[in-house]
Amino acid sequence: IMQGYFKMITSAKKSICITSPYLVPEDALLVAIKTAAMSGVDVKIIIPDVADHFMVYWANQSYIEDLLENKVKIYAYKGGFIHAKSLLVDGVCASVGTANLDIRSMELNFEVNAFIYDEAVVCDLRNDFEEDLRRSEKIVLEEFKKRKFYRKVLEVFGRLVSPLQ
């Protein structure tokens, strides 16, 4: 799955749409996402606004500033806990399944994802993504940087222990 994600992200020309409840990417995927955004690809990521696992939530938060600084657009889903896991690229391919965009899903857990190349299905998935985006709030870098010190401490601790969760 990680290799499929990597190939999809690095081959993107126009857009990448990601939904993941756990955004704790493996280093290669993190670099690929940032590189795509810095290269002019419109990268949008939807993450939950609420936590279901305390430490994983803070690990999620620890990646936001770096991604925003590298032109990735991140949205906090306000319609409850979003558990969807999807990756859509350029409206031509998608992946949906059980894999989160986290180290555990890529290295440890037994996950299953479908890689879809049917443009009608990808279009439907894009419409679902857009609907979720309407229920989300864009995270603004300048505002995010103003977060309290205790949040930054929790982020560091969350990133440190998240592989153990």
Disulfide bonds with the S-S distance in Angstrom:
none
